[in-house]
Amino acid sequence: MIIHPIKAFSDNYIWCIQADTETVVVDPGEAGVVLDYLDEKQLRLTAILLTHMHEDHTGGVREILASHPECPVYGPNETKDLADQIVKPGDSFDLLDQTFHVYKSGGHTHGHISFLMGDHLFCGDALFSAGCGRVFTGDYEAQYETLQTFKHLDDETHVYAGHEYTETNLRFAKDRQPENKKIANALEAVQKLRAQGQPTLPSTIGKEREINLFLQAETVEDFIELRTARDDF
């Protein structure tokens, strides 16, 4: 099993889950980069997974389907104009001889979902390394509950987020906790990776418990204060 990030736009990641010559693509906001990758690697597209209905995560679906019309698209109800396999929290389905479990992860959008395959979490914009998505719905309690769910996953769970926001998130965290050595060390390591043009993802839940202030928020009120400060950072 290979999980490869395809870069899209300025900071998006489209995740390709590969098994032999088959692949599943998560949140293809852009079609060209996906089609080029499939052609270069000679991969057969088995399915598309969508976490939520934002254009930078769904914008490439129709063009990809024009070339792969038999490909099923799994997504929450808010993606029903694109998805032909509507899934909801608690559902599971099999692809690539793996079972994908659907998790509720609202807050960024009302219907946002995440997919857990073994110890691999594809979480769209619900969780970032050292951060989380903006709460466009205004439902901060839903986003807080999402993070509490993720917080209780196994330490070894790998986190495949939809954006390369790690450095900015860690700069914010260091601004909040300037004496926190784990955050400072993580920021230094991330800056080295970015200077080399390397992705900072995937992270792990164990690592995020140590450096992600949003996962550490003890109450909804604490989370709201933190998220508001990050919005203005």
C-alpha positions as CSV (number, residue, x, y, z in Angstrom):
1,M,0.0,0.0,0.0
2,I,1.3,3.4,-1.0
3,I,-0.3,6.7,0.0
4,H,1.0,9.5,-2.2
5,P,0.2,13.3,-2.0
6,I,-0.6,15.0,-5.2
7,K,-0.1,18.8,-4.8
8,A,-2.9,21.0,-6.1
9,F,-3.4,24.8,-6.1
10,S,-1.1,26.6,-3.7
11,D,-1.4,24.3,-0.7
12,N,-3.9,21.5,-1.2
13,Y,-3.1,17.8,-1.1
14,I,-5.0,15.2,-3.1
15,W,-4.3,11.8,-1.5
16,C,-3.8,8.7,-3.7
17,I,-4.2,5.4,-2.0
18,Q,-2.4,2.8,-4.2
19,A,-2.5,-1.0,-4.1
20,D,-0.7,-2.6,-7.0
21,T,-2.2,-0.9,-10.1
22,E,-5.3,0.4,-8.5
23,T,-5.9,3.6,-6.7
24,V,-8.4,5.6,-4.7
25,V,-8.3,9.4,-4.8
26,V,-9.3,11.6,-1.9
27,D,-10.7,15.1,-2.5
28,P,-9.6,15.8,-6.0
29,G,-10.0,19.6,-6.2
30,E,-8.1,19.7,-9.5
31,A,-8.4,17.2,-12.3
32,G,-5.3,17.7,-14.4
33,V,-2.8,16.7,-11.8
34,V,-4.7,13.6,-10.9
35,L,-5.1,12.5,-14.5
36,D,-1.5,13.1,-15.2
37,Y,-0.5,11.1,-12.2
38,L,-2.7,8.1,-13.1
39,D,-1.3,8.1,-16.6
40,E,2.3,8.4,-15.5
41,K,2.0,5.6,-13.0
42,Q,-0.4,3.5,-15.2
43,L,-3.0,3.3,-12.4
44,R,-6.6,2.3,-12.6
45,L,-8.9,4.6,-10.7
46,T,-11.1,2.5,-8.4
47,A,-13.0,5.2,-6.5
48,I,-13.1,8.8,-5.5
49,L,-13.7,9.8,-1.9
50,L,-15.0,13.2,-0.9
51,T,-14.9,14.6,2.6
52,H,-17.0,17.8,2.1
53,M,-18.4,20.1,-0.6
54,H,-15.8,22.8,-1.0
55,E,-14.6,23.5,-4.6
56,D,-10.9,23.0,-3.7
57,H,-11.8,19.5,-2.7
58,T,-14.3,18.6,-5.4
59,G,-13.6,20.8,-8.4
60,G,-11.9,18.1,-10.4
61,V,-14.5,15.4,-10.0
62,R,-16.5,15.9,-13.2
63,E,-13.5,16.2,-15.4
64,I,-12.0,13.0,-13.9
65,L,-15.3,11.2,-14.4
66,A,-15.4,12.2,-18.0
67,S,-12.3,10.0,-18.5
68,H,-13.4,7.4,-15.9
69,P,-17.2,7.2,-16.2
70,E,-17.5,3.9,-14.3
71,C,-15.7,5.2,-11.2
72,P,-17.9,5.4,-8.1
73,V,-17.8,8.6,-5.9
74,Y,-18.3,8.2,-2.2
75,G,-19.2,11.3,-0.2
76,P,-21.6,12.8,2.4
77,N,-25.0,14.0,1.5
78,E,-23.8,17.6,0.9
79,T,-21.8,16.2,-2.1
80,K,-24.9,14.5,-3.7
81,D,-24.6,16.4,-6.9
82,L,-21.3,14.6,-7.5
83,A,-21.4,11.5,-5.4
84,D,-23.3,8.4,-6.4
85,Q,-22.5,6.5,-3.2
86,I,-23.8,8.6,-0.3
87,V,-22.3,7.6,3.0
88,K,-23.0,8.7,6.6
89,P,-21.2,8.5,9.9
90,G,-21.1,4.9,11.1
91,D,-21.1,3.4,7.6
92,S,-18.2,1.3,6.3
93,F,-17.3,0.0,2.8
94,D,-14.5,-2.0,1.2
95,L,-12.1,-0.8,-1.5
96,L,-8.6,-2.1,-2.4
97,D,-9.2,-5.0,0.0
98,Q,-9.4,-2.5,2.9
99,T,-12.3,-1.4,5.0
100,F,-13.1,2.3,5.2
101,H,-15.0,3.6,8.2
102,V,-16.9,6.9,8.0
103,Y,-16.6,9.4,10.8
104,K,-18.7,12.4,11.5
105,S,-16.4,15.5,11.5
106,G,-18.7,18.5,11.2
107,G,-17.8,22.1,12.0
108,H,-15.9,23.2,8.9
109,T,-19.1,22.2,6.9
110,H,-22.2,20.7,8.4
111,G,-21.9,17.4,6.6
112,H,-18.1,17.0,6.7
113,I,-17.0,13.4,7.1
114,S,-13.6,11.6,7.4
115,F,-12.5,8.2,6.3
116,L,-10.5,5.8,8.5
117,M,-8.7,3.0,6.7
118,G,-6.8,0.9,9.2
119,D,-4.5,3.4,10.9
120,H,-4.9,6.0,8.2
121,L,-7.2,8.9,8.7
122,F,-8.3,11.0,5.7
123,C,-9.8,14.0,7.4
124,G,-10.1,16.8,4.7
125,D,-10.3,20.1,6.5
126,A,-11.5,18.8,9.9
127,L,-8.0,18.3,11.3
128,F,-4.6,19.7,10.2
129,S,-1.2,19.2,11.7
130,A,-1.1,21.6,14.7
131,G,-4.5,23.0,13.7
132,C,-8.0,22.5,12.4
133,G,-10.3,24.0,9.8
134,R,-12.1,27.2,10.1
135,V,-15.6,26.8,11.5
136,F,-17.5,28.2,8.6
137,T,-20.8,26.8,10.0
138,G,-20.5,28.7,13.2
139,D,-21.1,25.3,15.0
140,Y,-18.0,25.4,17.3
141,E,-19.4,22.6,19.4
142,A,-19.6,20.3,16.4
143,Q,-15.9,21.1,15.5
144,Y,-14.9,20.6,19.2
145,E,-16.6,17.2,19.3
146,T,-14.9,16.2,16.0
147,L,-11.5,16.9,17.6
148,Q,-12.5,15.0,20.7
149,T,-13.3,12.0,18.5
150,F,-9.9,12.2,16.7
151,K,-8.1,12.8,20.0
152,H,-9.2,9.3,21.1
153,L,-7.9,7.5,18.1
154,D,-4.7,5.4,18.5
155,D,-1.4,7.2,18.7
156,E,-0.2,5.4,15.6
157,T,-3.1,6.7,13.5
158,H,-1.6,8.6,10.5
159,V,-3.3,12.0,9.7
160,Y,-3.7,12.9,6.0
161,A,-5.1,16.4,6.0
162,G,-6.2,18.4,2.9
163,H,-3.8,21.3,3.2
164,E,-0.2,22.2,3.9
165,Y,-0.8,24.6,6.8
166,T,1.6,23.0,9.3
167,E,4.2,25.8,9.5
168,T,1.7,28.6,10.0
169,N,-0.2,26.5,12.6
170,L,3.0,25.9,14.5
171,R,4.0,29.6,14.4
172,F,0.6,30.3,15.9
173,A,1.1,27.6,18.6
174,K,4.6,29.0,19.4
175,D,3.2,32.5,19.7
176,R,0.7,31.1,22.2
177,Q,3.2,28.9,24.1
178,P,6.7,30.4,23.5
179,E,8.3,28.1,26.1
180,N,6.9,24.9,24.8
181,K,9.9,23.0,23.5
182,K,7.9,20.3,21.7
183,I,6.2,23.0,19.6
184,A,9.5,24.8,19.0
185,N,11.2,21.6,17.9
186,A,8.3,20.7,15.7
187,L,8.4,24.1,14.0
188,E,12.1,23.9,13.4
189,A,11.7,20.4,11.8
190,V,8.8,21.6,9.6
191,Q,10.7,24.6,8.4
192,K,13.5,22.4,7.3
193,L,11.1,20.2,5.4
194,R,9.4,23.1,3.7
195,A,12.7,24.7,2.7
196,Q,13.4,21.4,0.9
197,G,9.9,21.5,-0.7
198,Q,8.8,18.4,1.2
199,P,5.3,17.8,2.7
200,T,4.9,17.9,6.4
201,L,2.1,15.3,6.2
202,P,1.1,12.7,7.2
203,S,1.3,13.4,10.9
204,T,0.1,11.1,13.7
205,I,-2.5,11.4,16.4
206,G,0.2,10.8,19.0
207,K,2.2,13.7,17.6
208,E,-0.8,15.9,17.3
209,R,-1.7,15.4,21.0
210,E,1.7,17.0,21.8
211,I,1.7,19.9,19.4
212,N,-1.9,20.6,18.4
213,L,-3.4,23.2,20.8
214,F,-6.9,22.6,19.3
215,L,-6.8,19.0,20.4
216,Q,-5.7,20.1,23.8
217,A,-8.6,22.5,24.4
218,E,-10.4,21.3,27.5
219,T,-13.8,23.0,26.8
220,V,-15.8,24.4,23.9
221,E,-15.2,27.9,25.3
222,D,-11.4,27.3,25.3
223,F,-11.7,26.0,21.7
224,I,-13.7,29.1,20.5
225,E,-11.2,31.5,22.0
226,L,-8.3,29.6,20.4
227,R,-10.0,29.3,17.0
228,T,-10.9,33.0,17.0
229,A,-7.3,33.9,17.7
230,R,-6.1,31.6,15.0
231,D,-8.6,33.2,12.5
232,D,-6.9,36.6,13.2
233,F,-3.3,35.3,13.2
